[in-house]
């Protein structure tokens, strides 16, 4: 155990925590905590047993190497252990990729995580969003409750499945049980939904299969579906994104004719 882990273990033990609880909290075995207590009993009160000289395998990396790894990963978060070893072959020639991964994850606290997917925003897009935020930042919660938000999304009719399967070595990789089914042009359904802070959800509207939103059918959706919810929710403002169908002349005219204020 590292010195900070030993110090934490002693603090927990002095608080009255059991050996089992301390071992679970530190992430070591119970025997390690018992051994620590035995060694501490031979020392003056308050002293922490130091690591035995030469105990355990020597580290394959040095503080200089760890600093380099941290700098590389901080600059290029998607770089892999294999790429790190190849890029610094002279320095890491005797360090395995597994050790590099362990050092990054455990010692440098840089675990590998799945990256979040976010829209790529241009400078103009960011400027528009910031302008809207500044314009309405003084609105109260009561004012935002009287805003209806609406958007639509496409749902594929063939659901994606994980690419990894557990297959016995005796089974064929082409057995239907172990294959991932693909469709060249899967069918899709576009669904529109809306909600407000006043009454919550405002229903869902399903377009016919493989039909996307255009100005004409978006106008029909507003007329046949959303207009009734707009009156029920008694909202003052309406929000939808800047999709071409939303900004068409027929849609703009419909919204103006029905006194629907669009943010």
FIKOLZA-1660 file (N, C-alpha, C; in steps of 0.1 Angstrom, whole numbers, plus 5000, padded with zeros to 4 digits):
% residues 263
   i   px   py   pz ch aa at
   1 5008 4988 5000  A  X  N
   1 5000 5000 5000  A  X CA
   1 5009 5013 5000  A  X  C
   2 5004 5023 4994  A  X  N
   2 5011 5036 4994  A  X CA
   2 5009 5042 5008  A  X  C
   3 5018 5052 5011  A  X  N
   3 5018 5058 5024  A  X CA
   3 5004 5065 5027  A  X  C
   4 4998 5072 5016  A  X  N
   4 4986 5078 5019  A  X CA
   4 4974 5068 5022  A  X  C
   5 4975 5057 5015  A  X  N
   5 4965 5046 5018  A  X CA
   5 4967 5041 5032  A  X  C
   6 4979 5039 5037  A  X  N
   6 4982 5035 5050  A  X CA
   6 4976 5045 5060  A  X  C
   7 4979 5058 5058  A  X  N
   7 4975 5068 5067  A  X CA
   7 4959 5068 5067  A  X  C
   8 4953 5067 5056  A  X  N
   8 4938 5067 5056  A  X CA
   8 4933 5055 5063  A  X  C
   9 4940 5043 5062  A  X  N
   9 4935 5031 5069  A  X CA
   9 4936 5033 5084  A  X  C
  10 4947 5039 5089  A  X  N
  10 4948 5042 5103  A  X CA
  10 4937 5051 5108  A  X  C
  11 4934 5061 5100  A  X  N
  11 4924 5071 5104  A  X CA
  11 4910 5064 5106  A  X  C
  12 4907 5055 5096  A  X  N
  12 4895 5048 5097  A  X CA
  12 4894 5038 5109  A  X  C
  13 4906 5032 5111  A  X  N
  13 4906 5023 5123  A  X CA
  13 4904 5030 5136  A  X  C
  14 4911 5042 5137  A  X  N
  14 4909 5050 5149  A  X CA
  14 4895 5055 5151  A  X  C
  15 4888 5057 5140  A  X  N
  15 4874 5061 5141  A  X CA
  15 4865 5050 5146  A  X  C
  16 4870 5037 5146  A  X  N
  16 4862 5026 5150  A  X CA
  16 4857 5017 5139  A  X  C
  17 4861 5020 5126  A  X  N
  17 4857 5011 5116  A  X CA
  17 4863 4997 5117  A  X  C
  18 4856 4987 5113  A  X  N
  18 4861 4973 5113  A  X CA
  18 4872 4971 5103  A  X  C
  19 4880 4961 5104  A  X  N
  19 4890 4957 5095  A  X CA
  19 4884 4954 5081  A  X  C
  20 4872 4947 5081  A  X  N
  20 4866 4944 5069  A  X CA
  20 4862 4957 5061  A  X  C
  21 4856 4966 5069  A  X  N
  21 4851 4979 5063  A  X CA
  21 4863 4987 5057  A  X  C
  22 4874 4987 5065  A  X  N
  22 4886 4995 5060  A  X CA
  22 4892 4988 5048  A  X  C
  23 4893 4975 5048  A  X  N
  23 4899 4968 5036  A  X CA
  23 4890 4971 5024  A  X  C
  24 4877 4971 5025  A  X  N
  24 4868 4973 5014  A  X CA
  24 4869 4988 5009  A  X  C
  25 4871 4997 5019  A  X  N
  25 4872 5011 5015  A  X CA
  25 4885 5014 5008  A  X  C
  26 4896 5008 5013  A  X  N
  26 4909 5011 5007  A  X CA
  26 4911 5003 4994  A  X  C
  27 4904 4991 4993  A  X  N
  27 4906 4983 4981  A  X CA
  27 4917 4973 4982  A  X  C
  28 4919 4968 4995  A  X  N
  28 4930 4958 4997  A  X CA
  28 4924 4946 5005  A  X  C
  29 4932 4936 5007  A  X  N
  29 4927 4924 5014  A  X CA
  29 4926 4927 5029  A  X  C
  30 4919 4919 5036  A  X  N
  30 4918 4920 5051  A  X CA
  30 4932 4917 5057  A  X  C
  31 4939 4907 5051  A  X  N
  31 4952 4903 5057  A  X CA
  31 4961 4915 5056  A  X  C
  32 4960 4923 5046  A  X  N
  32 4969 4935 5045  A  X CA
  32 4967 4945 5056  A  X  C
  33 4954 4946 5060  A  X  N
  33 4951 4956 5071  A  X CA
  33 4956 4950 5084  A  X  C
  34 4954 4936 5086  A  X  N
  34 4959 4930 5098  A  X CA
  34 4974 4931 5099  A  X  C
  35 4981 4929 5088  A  X  N
  35 4996 4930 5088  A  X CA
  35 5000 4944 5091  A  X  C
  36 4993 4954 5086  A  X  N
  36 4996 4968 5089  A  X CA
  36 4994 4971 5104  A  X  C
  37 4984 4965 5110  A  X  N
  37 4982 4967 5124  A  X CA
  37 4993 4961 5132  A  X  C
  38 4998 4949 5128  A  X  N
  38 5008 4942 5135  A  X CA
  38 5022 4950 5135  A  X  C
  39 5025 4955 5123  A  X  N
  39 5037 4963 5121  A  X CA
  39 5036 4976 5129  A  X  C
  40 5024 4982 5129  A  X  N
  40 5023 4995 5136  A  X CA
  40 5024 4993 5151  A  X  C
  41 5020 4982 5156  A  X  N
  41 5021 4979 5171  A  X CA
  41 5036 4979 5176  A  X  C
  42 5045 4977 5167  A  X  N
  42 5059 4977 5170  A  X CA
  42 5066 4990 5170  A  X  C
  43 5058 5000 5165  A  X  N
  43 5064 5014 5163  A  X CA
  43 5057 5023 5174  A  X  C
  44 5064 5035 5176  A  X  N
  44 5057 5045 5185  A  X CA
  44 5044 5049 5180  A  X  C
  45 5035 5053 5189  A  X  N
  45 5022 5057 5185  A  X CA
  45 5022 5068 5174  A  X  C
  46 5014 5067 5164  A  X  N
  46 5012 5077 5154  A  X CA
  46 5021 5075 5142  A  X  C
  47 5031 5066 5143  A  X  N
  47 5040 5063 5132  A  X CA
  47 5034 5053 5122  A  X  C
  48 5037 5055 5109  A  X  N
  48 5031 5046 5099  A  X CA
  48 5043 5037 5094  A  X  C
  49 5041 5024 5093  A  X  N
  49 5051 5015 5088  A  X CA
  49 5055 5019 5074  A  X  C
  50 5068 5020 5071  A  X  N
  50 5072 5023 5057  A  X CA
  50 5073 5010 5049  A  X  C
  51 5074 5012 5036  A  X  N
  51 5075 5000 5027  A  X CA
  51 5088 4994 5029  A  X  C
  52 5089 4981 5029  A  X  N
  52 5102 4974 5030  A  X CA
  52 5110 4977 5018  A  X  C
  53 5123 4978 5021  A  X  N
  53 5133 4981 5010  A  X CA
  53 5133 4969 5001  A  X  C
  54 5131 4971 4989  A  X  N
  54 5132 4960 4979  A  X CA
  54 5120 4951 4978  A  X  C
  55 5109 4953 4986  A  X  N
  55 5098 4944 4985  A  X CA
  55 5089 4948 4973  A  X  C
  56 5085 4938 4966  A  X  N
  56 5077 4940 4954  A  X CA
  56 5086 4942 4942  A  X  C
  57 5080 4940 4930  A  X  N
  57 5087 4941 4918  A  X CA
  57 5090 4956 4915  A  X  C
  58 5102 4960 4910  A  X  N
  58 5105 4974 4907  A  X CA
  58 5096 4979 4896  A  X  C
  59 5093 4992 4897  A  X  N
  59 5084 4998 4887  A  X CA
  59 5092 4999 4873  A  X  C
  60 5084 4996 4863  A  X  N
  60 5090 4997 4849  A  X CA
  60 5091 5011 4844  A  X  C
  61 5083 5020 4850  A  X  N
  61 5083 5034 4846  A  X CA
  61 5089 5043 4857  A  X  C
  62 5094 5054 4853  A  X  N
  62 5100 5063 4863  A  X CA
  62 5091 5076 4864  A  X  C
  63 5093 5084 4873  A  X  N
  63 5085 5097 4874  A  X CA
  63 5085 5105 4861  A  X  C
  64 5097 5104 4854  A  X  N
  64 5098 5111 4842  A  X CA
  64 5089 5105 4831  A  X  C
  65 5088 5092 4831  A  X  N
  65 5080 5085 4822  A  X CA
  65 5065 5088 4824  A  X  C
  66 5061 5087 4837  A  X  N
  66 5047 5090 4841  A  X CA
  66 5043 5104 4837  A  X  C
  67 5052 5113 4839  A  X  N
  67 5050 5127 4835  A  X CA
  67 5047 5129 4820  A  X  C
  68 5055 5121 4812  A  X  N
  68 5054 5121 4798  A  X CA
  68 5041 5115 4794  A  X  C
  69 5037 5104 4800  A  X  N
  69 5024 5097 4796  A  X CA
  69 5012 5107 4799  A  X  C
  70 5013 5113 4811  A  X  N
  70 5002 5122 4814  A  X CA
  70 5001 5134 4805  A  X  C
  71 5013 5139 4801  A  X  N
  71 5013 5151 4791  A  X CA
  71 5007 5147 4778  A  X  C
  72 5011 5135 4773  A  X  N
  72 5006 5130 4760  A  X CA
  72 4991 5128 4760  A  X  C
  73 4986 5121 4771  A  X  N
  73 4972 5118 4771  A  X CA
  73 4963 5131 4774  A  X  C
  74 4969 5140 4781  A  X  N
  74 4962 5153 4783  A  X CA
  74 4961 5161 4770  A  X  C
  75 4972 5160 4762  A  X  N
  75 4971 5167 4749  A  X CA
  75 4963 5160 4738  A  X  C
  76 4964 5147 4739  A  X  N
  76 4957 5138 4729  A  X CA
  76 4949 5128 4736  A  X  C
  77 4936 5131 4741  A  X  N
  77 4929 5121 4749  A  X CA
  77 4926 5108 4742  A  X  C
  78 4926 5108 4729  A  X  N
  78 4922 5095 4722  A  X CA
  78 4934 5086 4719  A  X  C
  79 4946 5090 4723  A  X  N
  79 4958 5082 4720  A  X CA
  79 4957 5069 4728  A  X  C
  80 4962 5058 4721  A  X  N
  80 4961 5045 4728  A  X CA
  80 4975 5041 4734  A  X  C
  81 4975 5031 4742  A  X  N
  81 4987 5026 4748  A  X CA
  81 4997 5021 4737  A  X  C
  82 4992 5015 4727  A  X  N
  82 5000 5010 4716  A  X CA
  82 5007 5022 4709  A  X  C
  83 4999 5032 4706  A  X  N
  83 5004 5044 4700  A  X CA
  83 5015 5051 4708  A  X  C
  84 5012 5051 4722  A  X  N
  84 5022 5058 4731  A  X CA
  84 5035 5050 4730  A  X  C
  85 5034 5037 4731  A  X  N
  85 5047 5029 4730  A  X CA
  85 5054 5030 4717  A  X  C
  86 5047 5031 4706  A  X  N
  86 5053 5033 4693  A  X CA
  86 5059 5047 4692  A  X  C
  87 5052 5057 4697  A  X  N
  87 5057 5071 4696  A  X CA
  87 5070 5073 4704  A  X  C
  88 5071 5067 4716  A  X  N
  88 5082 5068 4725  A  X CA
  88 5089 5055 4726  A  X  C
  89 5093 5049 4715  A  X  N
  89 5098 5035 4715  A  X CA
  89 5111 5034 4723  A  X  C
  90 5120 5045 4723  A  X  N
  90 5132 5044 4730  A  X CA
  90 5130 5044 4745  A  X  C
  91 5121 5052 4750  A  X  N
  91 5118 5054 4764  A  X CA
  91 5110 5042 4770  A  X  C
  92 5101 5037 4761  A  X  N
  92 5092 5027 4766  A  X CA
  92 5094 5013 4760  A  X  C
  93 5107 5011 4756  A  X  N
  93 5110 4998 4749  A  X CA
  93 5108 4986 4758  A  X  C
  94 5110 4988 4771  A  X  N
  94 5109 4976 4780  A  X CA
  94 5096 4977 4789  A  X  C
  95 5087 4985 4784  A  X  N
  95 5074 4986 4792  A  X CA
  95 5063 4981 4783  A  X  C
  96 5055 4971 4788  A  X  N
  96 5044 4965 4780  A  X CA
  96 5033 4975 4779  A  X  C
  97 5024 4973 4769  A  X  N
  97 5012 4981 4767  A  X CA
  97 5003 4979 4779  A  X  C
  98 5003 4967 4785  A  X  N
  98 4994 4965 4796  A  X CA
  98 4998 4974 4808  A  X  C
  99 5012 4975 4810  A  X  N
  99 5017 4983 4821  A  X CA
  99 5013 4998 4818  A  X  C
 100 5014 5002 4806  A  X  N
 100 5011 5016 4802  A  X CA
 100 4996 5019 4806  A  X  C
 101 4987 5009 4802  A  X  N
 101 4973 5011 4805  A  X CA
 101 4971 5012 4820  A  X  C
 102 4978 5003 4828  A  X  N
 102 4976 5002 4842  A  X CA
 102 4981 5015 4848  A  X  C
 103 4993 5020 4844  A  X  N
 103 4998 5033 4849  A  X CA
 103 4988 5044 4847  A  X  C
 104 4983 5045 4835  A  X  N
 104 4973 5056 4831  A  X CA
 104 4961 5055 4840  A  X  C
 105 4955 5043 4841  A  X  N
 105 4943 5041 4848  A  X CA
 105 4944 5042 4863  A  X  C
 106 4954 5035 4869  A  X  N
 106 4954 5034 4884  A  X CA
 106 4963 5045 4890  A  X  C
 107 4974 5048 4885  A  X  N
 107 4983 5058 4891  A  X CA
 107 4981 5072 4887  A  X  C
 108 4978 5074 4874  A  X  N
 108 4976 5088 4869  A  X CA
 108 4961 5092 4869  A  X  C
 109 4952 5082 4872  A  X  N
 109 4938 5085 4873  A  X CA
 109 4933 5090 4860  A  X  C
 110 4937 5083 4849  A  X  N
 110 4932 5087 4835  A  X CA
 110 4926 5074 4829  A  X  C
 111 4915 5069 4834  A  X  N
 111 4909 5057 4828  A  X CA
 111 4903 5060 4814  A  X  C
 112 4902 5049 4807  A  X  N
 112 4896 5050 4793  A  X CA
 112 4881 5050 4795  A  X  C
 113 4875 5059 4788  A  X  N
 113 4860 5060 4789  A  X CA
 113 4854 5062 4775  A  X  C
 114 4842 5058 4773  A  X  N
 114 4835 5061 4761  A  X CA
 114 4832 5075 4759  A  X  C
 115 4836 5081 4748  A  X  N
 115 4835 5096 4745  A  X CA
 115 4820 5099 4743  A  X  C
 116 4815 5110 4748  A  X  N
 116 4802 5114 4746  A  X CA
 116 4801 5120 4732  A  X  C
 117 4789 5118 4725  A  X  N
 117 4787 5123 4712  A  X CA
 117 4779 5136 4713  A  X  C
 118 4785 5147 4707  A  X  N
 118 4779 5160 4708  A  X CA
 118 4779 5166 4694  A  X  C
 119 4769 5174 4690  A  X  N
 119 4769 5181 4677  A  X CA
 119 4781 5189 4675  A  X  C
 120 4786 5189 4663  A  X  N
 120 4797 5198 4659  A  X CA
 120 4792 5212 4656  A  X  C
 121 4796 5221 4665  A  X  N
 121 4790 5235 4663  A  X CA
 121 4801 5244 4657  A  X  C
 122 4796 5252 4647  A  X  N
 122 4805 5262 4642  A  X CA
 122 4805 5274 4651  A  X  C
 123 4814 5284 4647  A  X  N
 123 4815 5296 4655  A  X CA
 123 4802 5304 4654  A  X  C
 124 4795 5304 4642  A  X  N
 124 4783 5311 4641  A  X CA
 124 4772 5304 4649  A  X  C
 125 4771 5291 4650  A  X  N
 125 4761 5284 4658  A  X CA
 125 4763 5287 4673  A  X  C
 126 4776 5287 4677  A  X  N
 126 4778 5291 4691  A  X CA
 126 4774 5305 4694  A  X  C
 127 4777 5314 4685  A  X  N
 127 4773 5328 4687  A  X CA
 127 4758 5330 4688  A  X  C
 128 4750 5323 4680  A  X  N
 128 4736 5323 4680  A  X CA
 128 4730 5318 4694  A  X  C
 129 4736 5307 4698  A  X  N
 129 4731 5301 4711  A  X CA
 129 4734 5311 4723  A  X  C
 130 4746 5317 4722  A  X  N
 130 4750 5326 4733  A  X CA
 130 4741 5338 4733  A  X  C
 131 4737 5343 4721  A  X  N
 131 4728 5354 4720  A  X CA
 131 4715 5351 4726  A  X  C
 132 4709 5339 4723  A  X  N
 132 4696 5335 4728  A  X CA
 132 4697 5335 4744  A  X  C
 133 4708 5329 4749  A  X  N
 133 4709 5328 4763  A  X CA
 133 4710 5341 4770  A  X  C
 134 4717 5351 4764  A  X  N
 134 4718 5364 4770  A  X CA
 134 4704 5371 4769  A  X  C
 135 4697 5369 4758  A  X  N
 135 4684 5376 4756  A  X CA
 135 4674 5372 4766  A  X  C
 136 4674 5359 4770  A  X  N
 136 4663 5354 4779  A  X CA
 136 4668 5349 4792  A  X  C
 137 4680 5353 4796  A  X  N
 137 4685 5348 4809  A  X CA
 137 4678 5354 4821  A  X  C
 138 4671 5365 4819  A  X  N
 138 4664 5371 4830  A  X CA
 138 4649 5366 4832  A  X  C
 139 4645 5357 4823  A  X  N
 139 4632 5351 4824  A  X CA
 139 4631 5343 4837  A  X  C
 140 4619 5344 4843  A  X  N
 140 4616 5336 4855  A  X CA
 140 4611 5322 4852  A  X  C
 141 4611 5313 4862  A  X  N
 141 4606 5300 4860  A  X CA
 141 4591 5300 4855  A  X  C
 142 4584 5309 4861  A  X  N
 142 4570 5310 4857  A  X CA
 142 4568 5314 4842  A  X  C
 143 4577 5322 4837  A  X  N
 143 4577 5325 4823  A  X CA
 143 4580 5314 4814  A  X  C
 144 4591 5306 4818  A  X  N
 144 4595 5294 4810  A  X CA
 144 4584 5283 4811  A  X  C
 145 4576 5283 4821  A  X  N
 145 4566 5272 4822  A  X CA
 145 4555 5275 4811  A  X  C
 146 4554 5287 4806  A  X  N
 146 4544 5290 4796  A  X CA
 146 4550 5289 4782  A  X  C
 147 4561 5282 4780  A  X  N
 147 4568 5279 4767  A  X CA
 147 4566 5265 4763  A  X  C
 148 4561 5262 4751  A  X  N
 148 4560 5249 4746  A  X CA
 148 4572 5246 4737  A  X  C
 149 4579 5235 4740  A  X  N
 149 4590 5230 4732  A  X CA
 149 4586 5219 4723  A  X  C
 150 4591 5219 4711  A  X  N
 150 4587 5208 4701  A  X CA
 150 4599 5204 4693  A  X  C
 151 4600 5191 4690  A  X  N
 151 4611 5186 4682  A  X CA
 151 4607 5173 4676  A  X  C
 152 4614 5168 4665  A  X  N
 152 4611 5155 4660  A  X CA
 152 4624 5147 4658  A  X  C
 153 4623 5134 4657  A  X  N
 153 4634 5126 4656  A  X CA
 153 4631 5113 4648  A  X  C
 154 4641 5108 4641  A  X  N
 154 4639 5096 4633  A  X CA
 154 4643 5084 4641  A  X  C
 155 4634 5073 4640  A  X  N
 155 4637 5061 4647  A  X CA
 155 4638 5050 4636  A  X  C
 156 4650 5043 4636  A  X  N
 156 4651 5032 4626  A  X CA
 156 4643 5020 4631  A  X  C
 157 4638 5013 4621  A  X  N
 157 4629 5001 4624  A  X CA
 157 4637 4989 4627  A  X  C
 158 4650 4989 4623  A  X  N
 158 4659 4978 4626  A  X CA
 158 4669 4983 4637  A  X  C
 159 4667 4977 4649  A  X  N
 159 4674 4982 4661  A  X CA
 159 4689 4977 4660  A  X  C
 160 4698 4986 4663  A  X  N
 160 4712 4982 4664  A  X CA
 160 4715 4974 4676  A  X  C
 161 4724 4964 4675  A  X  N
 161 4727 4955 4685  A  X CA
 161 4742 4956 4687  A  X  C
 162 4747 4951 4699  A  X  N
 162 4762 4952 4701  A  X CA
 162 4769 4943 4691  A  X  C
 163 4782 4947 4688  A  X  N
 163 4790 4940 4678  A  X CA
 163 4797 4928 4685  A  X  C
 164 4797 4928 4698  A  X  N
 164 4805 4917 4705  A  X CA
 164 4795 4906 4709  A  X  C
 165 4799 4894 4707  A  X  N
 165 4791 4882 4712  A  X CA
 165 4800 4872 4718  A  X  C
 166 4795 4864 4727  A  X  N
 166 4803 4853 4733  A  X CA
 166 4800 4840 4725  A  X  C
 167 4809 4835 4718  A  X  N
 167 4807 4823 4709  A  X CA
 167 4816 4812 4713  A  X  C
 168 4811 4800 4715  A  X  N
 168 4820 4788 4718  A  X CA
 168 4830 4786 4706  A  X  C
 169 4842 4782 4709  A  X  N
 169 4851 4779 4699  A  X CA
 169 4847 4768 4689  A  X  C
 170 4838 4760 4693  A  X  N
 170 4833 4749 4684  A  X CA
 170 4822 4754 4675  A  X  C
 171 4816 4765 4677  A  X  N
 171 4805 4770 4669  A  X CA
 171 4810 4779 4658  A  X  C
 172 4803 4778 4647  A  X  N
 172 4806 4786 4635  A  X CA
 172 4803 4801 4637  A  X  C
 173 4812 4810 4633  A  X  N
 173 4810 4824 4635  A  X CA
 173 4798 4829 4626  A  X  C
 174 4794 4820 4616  A  X  N
 174 4783 4824 4607  A  X CA
 174 4770 4818 4612  A  X  C
 175 4770 4811 4623  A  X  N
 175 4757 4806 4629  A  X CA
 175 4748 4818 4631  A  X  C
 176 4735 4818 4627  A  X  N
 176 4726 4830 4628  A  X CA
 176 4725 4835 4643  A  X  C
 177 4728 4826 4652  A  X  N
 177 4727 4829 4666  A  X CA
 177 4738 4839 4670  A  X  C
 178 4749 4839 4663  A  X  N
 178 4761 4847 4667  A  X CA
 178 4764 4858 4656  A  X  C
 179 4755 4861 4647  A  X  N
 179 4757 4871 4637  A  X CA
 179 4749 4883 4640  A  X  C
 180 4754 4895 4636  A  X  N
 180 4747 4907 4637  A  X CA
 180 4739 4910 4624  A  X  C
 181 4726 4912 4625  A  X  N
 181 4718 4913 4613  A  X CA
 181 4719 4928 4608  A  X  C
 182 4721 4929 4595  A  X  N
 182 4723 4943 4589  A  X CA
 182 4712 4944 4578  A  X  C
 183 4708 4956 4576  A  X  N
 183 4699 4960 4565  A  X CA
 183 4705 4972 4558  A  X  C
 184 4705 4971 4544  A  X  N
 184 4712 4981 4536  A  X CA
 184 4705 4995 4538  A  X  C
 185 4691 4994 4537  A  X  N
 185 4684 5007 4538  A  X CA
 185 4672 5004 4547  A  X  C
 186 4674 5004 4560  A  X  N
 186 4664 5001 4570  A  X CA
 186 4653 5012 4570  A  X  C
 187 4640 5007 4572  A  X  N
 187 4629 5016 4573  A  X CA
 187 4630 5025 4585  A  X  C
 188 4623 5036 4584  A  X  N
 188 4624 5045 4596  A  X CA
 188 4611 5052 4597  A  X  C
 189 4608 5057 4610  A  X  N
 189 4596 5065 4613  A  X CA
 189 4600 5077 4620  A  X  C
 190 4595 5089 4615  A  X  N
 190 4598 5101 4622  A  X CA
 190 4586 5104 4632  A  X  C
 191 4590 5108 4644  A  X  N
 191 4581 5110 4655  A  X CA
 191 4583 5124 4660  A  X  C
 192 4572 5132 4662  A  X  N
 192 4572 5145 4667  A  X CA
 192 4566 5145 4681  A  X  C
 193 4573 5153 4690  A  X  N
 193 4567 5154 4704  A  X CA
 193 4569 5168 4709  A  X  C
 194 4561 5171 4719  A  X  N
 194 4562 5185 4725  A  X CA
 194 4559 5184 4740  A  X  C
 195 4563 5194 4747  A  X  N
 195 4560 5195 4761  A  X CA
 195 4560 5210 4766  A  X  C
 196 4554 5212 4777  A  X  N
 196 4555 5225 4783  A  X CA
 196 4556 5224 4798  A  X  C
 197 4561 5235 4805  A  X  N
 197 4562 5234 4820  A  X CA
 197 4548 5235 4826  A  X  C
 198 4538 5239 4819  A  X  N
 198 4524 5241 4825  A  X CA
 198 4518 5227 4827  A  X  C
 199 4518 5219 4817  A  X  N
 199 4510 5206 4818  A  X CA
 199 4519 5194 4814  A  X  C
 200 4532 5196 4811  A  X  N
 200 4540 5184 4808  A  X CA
 200 4539 5181 4793  A  X  C
 201 4538 5168 4790  A  X  N
 201 4538 5163 4776  A  X CA
 201 4526 5167 4768  A  X  C
 202 4529 5169 4755  A  X  N
 202 4518 5173 4746  A  X CA
 202 4516 5163 4735  A  X  C
 203 4517 5150 4738  A  X  N
 203 4514 5139 4728  A  X CA
 203 4525 5137 4718  A  X  C
 204 4524 5126 4711  A  X  N
 204 4533 5122 4700  A  X CA
 204 4526 5121 4687  A  X  C
 205 4533 5125 4676  A  X  N
 205 4527 5124 4663  A  X CA
 205 4536 5115 4654  A  X  C
 206 4531 5104 4649  A  X  N
 206 4539 5095 4640  A  X CA
 206 4537 5098 4626  A  X  C
 207 4547 5101 4618  A  X  N
 207 4545 5103 4604  A  X CA
 207 4545 5089 4597  A  X  C
 208 4540 5088 4585  A  X  N
 208 4540 5075 4578  A  X CA
 208 4555 5070 4577  A  X  C
 209 4556 5057 4575  A  X  N
 209 4569 5051 4573  A  X CA
 209 4577 5057 4562  A  X  C
 210 4590 5060 4565  A  X  N
 210 4600 5066 4555  A  X CA
 210 4596 5080 4550  A  X  C
 211 4587 5086 4557  A  X  N
 211 4583 5100 4553  A  X CA
 211 4590 5110 4563  A  X  C
 212 4597 5119 4557  A  X  N
 212 4604 5129 4565  A  X CA
 212 4596 5142 4566  A  X  C
 213 4600 5151 4575  A  X  N
 213 4593 5163 4577  A  X CA
 213 4596 5174 4566  A  X  C
 214 4586 5179 4560  A  X  N
 214 4587 5190 4550  A  X CA
 214 4578 5201 4555  A  X  C
 215 4579 5212 4548  A  X  N
 215 4570 5223 4551  A  X CA
 215 4555 5220 4551  A  X  C
 216 4551 5213 4541  A  X  N
 216 4537 5210 4539  A  X CA
 216 4532 5201 4550  A  X  C
 217 4539 5189 4552  A  X  N
 217 4533 5180 4562  A  X CA
 217 4536 5185 4577  A  X  C
 218 4546 5194 4579  A  X  N
 218 4548 5200 4592  A  X CA
 218 4537 5209 4595  A  X  C
 219 4532 5216 4585  A  X  N
 219 4521 5225 4587  A  X CA
 219 4508 5217 4590  A  X  C
 220 4507 5205 4584  A  X  N
 220 4495 5196 4588  A  X CA
 220 4496 5191 4602  A  X  C
 221 4509 5188 4606  A  X  N
 221 4511 5183 4620  A  X CA
 221 4507 5194 4630  A  X  C
 222 4511 5206 4627  A  X  N
 222 4508 5217 4636  A  X CA
 222 4492 5219 4637  A  X  C
 223 4486 5218 4625  A  X  N
 223 4472 5221 4625  A  X CA
 223 4464 5210 4631  A  X  C
 224 4467 5197 4628  A  X  N
 224 4459 5185 4633  A  X CA
 224 4463 5181 4647  A  X  C
 225 4475 5183 4651  A  X  N
 225 4480 5178 4664  A  X CA
 225 4484 5188 4674  A  X  C
 226 4493 5197 4671  A  X  N
 226 4499 5206 4681  A  X CA
 226 4490 5217 4685  A  X  C
 227 4481 5222 4675  A  X  N
 227 4473 5233 4678  A  X CA
 227 4463 5231 4690  A  X  C
 228 4458 5219 4690  A  X  N
 228 4449 5215 4701  A  X CA
 228 4456 5215 4715  A  X  C
 229 4468 5210 4715  A  X  N
 229 4476 5210 4727  A  X CA
 229 4481 5224 4731  A  X  C
 230 4484 5232 4721  A  X  N
 230 4487 5246 4724  A  X CA
 230 4477 5253 4732  A  X  C
 231 4464 5251 4728  A  X  N
 231 4453 5257 4735  A  X CA
 231 4451 5251 4749  A  X  C
 232 4452 5238 4750  A  X  N
 232 4451 5232 4763  A  X CA
 232 4461 5236 4773  A  X  C
 233 4474 5237 4768  A  X  N
 233 4485 5241 4777  A  X CA
 233 4485 5256 4780  A  X  C
 234 4478 5264 4772  A  X  N
 234 4477 5278 4775  A  X CA
 234 4491 5284 4776  A  X  C
 235 4499 5282 4766  A  X  N
 235 4513 5287 4766  A  X CA
 235 4513 5301 4758  A  X  C
 236 4524 5308 4761  A  X  N
 236 4526 5321 4755  A  X CA
 236 4536 5321 4743  A  X  C
 237 4545 5311 4744  A  X  N
 237 4556 5311 4734  A  X CA
 237 4558 5296 4729  A  X  C
 238 4563 5295 4717  A  X  N
 238 4566 5282 4711  A  X CA
 238 4580 5281 4706  A  X  C
 239 4587 5270 4709  A  X  N
 239 4601 5268 4705  A  X CA
 239 4602 5256 4696  A  X  C
 240 4608 5257 4684  A  X  N
 240 4612 5246 4676  A  X CA
 240 4626 5250 4670  A  X  C
 241 4633 5241 4665  A  X  N
 241 4647 5244 4660  A  X CA
 241 4646 5251 4646  A  X  C
 242 4657 5253 4640  A  X  N
 242 4658 5260 4627  A  X CA
 242 4658 5252 4615  A  X  C
 243 4651 5240 4616  A  X  N
 243 4651 5231 4604  A  X CA
 243 4644 5238 4592  A  X  C
 244 4647 5235 4580  A  X  N
 244 4641 5242 4568  A  X CA
 244 4626 5240 4569  A  X  C
 245 4620 5229 4573  A  X  N
 245 4606 5227 4573  A  X CA
 245 4599 5237 4583  A  X  C
 246 4606 5240 4594  A  X  N
 246 4601 5249 4604  A  X CA
 246 4600 5263 4599  A  X  C
 247 4609 5267 4590  A  X  N
 247 4610 5281 4586  A  X CA
 247 4603 5283 4572  A  X  C
 248 4596 5273 4567  A  X  N
 248 4589 5275 4554  A  X CA
 248 4579 5286 4555  A  X  C
 249 4575 5292 4543  A  X  N
 249 4565 5302 4543  A  X CA
 249 4551 5298 4548  A  X  C
 250 4547 5286 4544  A  X  N
 250 4534 5281 4548  A  X CA
 250 4533 5279 4563  A  X  C
 251 4544 5274 4569  A  X  N
 251 4544 5272 4584  A  X CA
 251 4545 5286 4591  A  X  C
 252 4553 5295 4586  A  X  N
 252 4554 5309 4592  A  X CA
 252 4540 5315 4592  A  X  C
 253 4533 5314 4581  A  X  N
 253 4520 5320 4579  A  X CA
 253 4510 5314 4589  A  X  C
 254 4510 5300 4591  A  X  N
 254 4501 5294 4600  A  X CA
 254 4503 5298 4614  A  X  C
 255 4516 5299 4618  A  X  N
 255 4519 5304 4632  A  X CA
 255 4514 5318 4634  A  X  C
 256 4517 5326 4625  A  X  N
 256 4512 5340 4626  A  X CA
 256 4497 5341 4627  A  X  C
 257 4490 5334 4618  A  X  N
 257 4476 5334 4618  A  X CA
 257 4469 5330 4631  A  X  C
 258 4476 5321 4638  A  X  N
 258 4471 5315 4650  A  X CA
 258 4477 5322 4663  A  X  C
 259 4484 5333 4660  A  X  N
 259 4490 5341 4671  A  X CA
 259 4499 5333 4680  A  X  C
 260 4507 5325 4674  A  X  N
 260 4517 5316 4681  A  X CA
 260 4530 5323 4681  A  X  C
 261 4535 5328 4692  A  X  N
 261 4548 5336 4692  A  X CA
 261 4559 5326 4693  A  X  C
 262 4568 5326 4683  A  X  N
 262 4579 5317 4682  A  X CA
 262 4592 5324 4687  A  X  C
 263 4599 5317 4697  A  X  N
 263 4612 5322 4701  A  X CA
 263 4622 5318 4691  A  X  C
% end
